[in-house]
Amino acid sequence: MVGLAEVGIAATMGALATIAGAFEDAESDVGSQSNPNSQVQLAPQMMNFHRYFNKAISGEPVSYMMYGAIAGTIAWVFMTKFGLPFLAAVAIGVGINAAVHMIFATTAHLGRIASAAEFGHPIYLDVVLSHLGPIAGFGAIATFCIVSLAYIQWSILKHPFPMPLLAALWGVTVGAIGSSTGDVHYGAERLYQHYPFGCGVPVAAHGNITRKAETGIRNSMDSVFFCSKFGNPATGLCFGLIIFFSTWAGLFGPWGGVIAMALVTLAALIISNRIEKKARKEYGTYEDVSVDEICDPI
Amino acid sequence: MGLNARGFGISIPLLIAATIVAILGTWWLSIDKIIANLILVTFGSVLITIGVHYVPVGGAPAAMATATGVGTGTTQLAAGSGLTGLITAAAMSDKPFVVILWNGAIGAALMIAITMLVGNFIYIYGVGVPPCSAKVDKDPITGWDQDPYVTPGTEGHGIPTVSFVSGIFGGLLGGAGGGMVYFSLYKVLKMSPALAGITAMGIFYANSVLASYNIGGTIEGYHDPKFKRVHRAIISSIVFGIVAAIFTYAISYWVM
């Protein structure tokens, strides 16, 4: 039967995962990585010049797999070869990874913005310098939590995979979740904030991103401020729930775990169906709205 | 053939077949390694490839609420869920085959279900759109009208119930396939857990990419007309599975 200590481990892992998920999404918003980046990249071609940080190192899952693997491997080497305690080893791993992360972010941003030069788009060096800190910082917090998660799983729960592999695999998962959930809030809402709330972005409006801030011109740091109110915590909640339920269910034994996870999956289906019904009832249909009305809000 | 009949009719028999293969358990260790690995890796590959076709992904357009499905790439979401399944499957490494298989399957389904649920939270409360599909007039499961709820100029948004159910099947099939490949590498070929895990991850990614090319990057689930192309992906994944089985056997023979 499940003891209090085991549930505590699952809860700790869930909490670490929540922080990892939230900061992973914050990092992708401040660096404008992932799928909404296509709009930031498209904007100069539509003659919409902007001051967003525009990096797409790769898909988020793959880049976080790399960060998890780098930080996890370095921490592993310092723990096993030099006998450092975990916290010191992971600090070194995450620090080295942050440097790698900044190099990738700089080259990705400069390469992408330079490719817009044929449309006359300038490179704002102050954008590069001011955004690198938050990118590395948010990335480091997320990576630290992922490696810690892998460490708990490897050392306490005795998972057969070594710690760096677990960190890499959880990196893929957190990246997949970040780009599936929180980035929708950034892509569909924040990047199109001058459009009315309550509609998807028509294809004709692609590239016409919001460029003005409350004061002056918007940059990616403003975006993370907005997304931290809903998109980032939702991403954290998602990853936290997944880690918590998969760890918690595993404590019921082989078949008990399968049944517990199946019940959670079924509950997710029912909740999703209910909120879908509620949304349809409350928001109503689009019958009276023309495409022009949505595409030309100003 | 009805859409539900097609969706359920392919996935449920496959899951039953995978369970029967898994119930044989240690019998796979008693026959020739090459044959056991060939069958398990190839069948696992087919399961993964078909599973990816079930996962509703809208790619970059879905991230702007321009298309139905989860707002990320096919490969990435399938790999994210499948690798979660791989971790839950590997946690049961010393248990019977059928336990490994079902822990992998349900772990992947859990990941994708919670991701789709939170995705719907963001579509409904963050973007303000009701989940709907532009590919069908009525949701095959709930029977709810779709067209009036689609924002003009888009192909739908969010994850309607039919896509959600399809995604759960995708997770089950993908996770089961990953668990099967992991069992073959770890138990049949006697690889170390780490090597088996990395190799299973590689096989998972290769099959996800195969499926992703087949559906052109986006699919809404089993009700999507693109789902009809699944037979082409099955042939490709069988070919890939055979090649992967030979290579993994060679790795275990020479390296270990």
Interface residues (C-beta under 8 A of the other chain):
Chain A: S34 N35 P36 S38 Q39 G59 E60 P61 V62 Q153 L157 H159 P160 F161 P162 L165 L166 L169 W170 V172 T173 G175 A176 I177 S179 S180 T181 G182 D183 V184 H185 G187 A188 E189 L191 Y192 F197 G198 C199 G200 V201 P202 V203 A204 A205 H206 F230 G231 A234 T235 L237 C238 L241 I242 F245 S246 A249 G250 P254 W255 G257 V258 M261 A262 V264 T265 A268 L269 I271 S272 N273 I275 E276 K277 K278 A279 R280 Y283 T285 Y286 E287 V289 S290 V291 I294 C295
Chain B: G59 A60 P61 A62 A63 M64 A65 T66 V70 G71 T72 G73 T75 Q76 L77 A79 G80 S81 L83 T84 L86 I87 T88 A90 A91 M92 S93 K95 V99 W102 N103 I106 G107 A109 L110 M111 A113 I114 T115 M116 L117 V118 G119 N120 F121 I122 Y123 I124 Y125 G126 V127 G128 V129 P130 P131 C132 T142 W144 P148 Y149 V150 T151 P152 G153 T154 G156 H157 G158 I159 P160 T161 F164 V165 I168 P193 A194 G197 I198 M201
